[in-house]
Amino acid sequence: MEIKVEQLGHTYMQGTPFEKEVLKQLSFTIPRGSYTAIIGHTGSGKSTLIQHLNGLLKPTVGSVKIGKIELIAMQKTKDLKSLRKNVGLVFQYPEHQLFEETVEKDIIFGPMNFGVPEERAKNRARKLMPLVGLSEDFLKRSPFELSGGQKRRVAIAGVLALDPKVLVLDEPTAGLDPKGRREIMDMFYRLHQEKQLTTVLVTHHMEDAATFADQIIVLNQGEMVLEGSPQQIFSNVELLQTIGLDVPETIALLNKMEQKFEQQMPCDLFTVDEIAQFIKKYMFEKR
């Protein structure tokens, strides 16, 4: 599903002495089937923005169109139930939302709430387990007996059980160690490709944005300051640092190499493997 944001603005507690404008005239398009990362300093409006994508928040001004469903300021939105079925939102620490007696009951709760028959919902849960890296044996276990990482995978399966067309990830690796973070991010990318999802990732890990995203949107104090490919975004090192963002460690290393050897380096190497191969080749050629 394509997402089209036009002149979107949002103000909390509008009309009161405590009103605060959080989003200001945002306009951009997220193509169907793309992987888009949204980055920005704390308080830049990232989480507020993505809560518009499934109708948890409505525009104060402007509009958001997801597929054929449109949220327009000052207008009642039709078919919010369909929107929330098609847009799966994975919050930070989604495991905090687990509440049922068994993993299976937790996963099938959402689909059954949207009218999916119980047996079909259970079949969907069984098929999802290997996709999130868990065996079917977990279905009969209590979610409260699982490790933190396992709980998160169960919670993610609950979102995927709705069979969404759009997957919105709000800091999905918060609190995980580097190994767990990599496993979760690899899992999401695999799901993105296999299910041909439109994926939106909010993250403060620049390496994840650079490695997985087709396009990146940079927010600062509620405004969009940059939009483009990872190569385009991370070539603006000074601007990113001005608004409190870092660049991926690989890009920082390449910048230091430029200063050291006084020679332009590539700006599209984001993974450790890519930069290791480049350095190996570069040093061999300098002999």
Secondary structure, 3 states (H helix, E strand, C coil): CCEEEEEEEEEECCCCCCCEEEEEEEEEEECCCCEEEEEECCCCCHHHHHCCCCCCCCCCEEEEEECCEEEECCCCCCCHHHHHHHEEEECCCHHHHCCCCCHHHHHHHHHHHCCCCHHHHHHHHHHHHHHCCCCHHHHHCCHHHCCHHHHHHHHHHHHHCCCCCEEEEECCCCCCCHHHHHHHHHHHHHHHHHCCCEEEEECCCHHHHHHHCCEEEEEECCEEEEEECHHHHCCCHHHHHHCCCCCCHHHHHHHHHHHHHCCCCCCCCCCHHHHHHHHHHHHHHCC
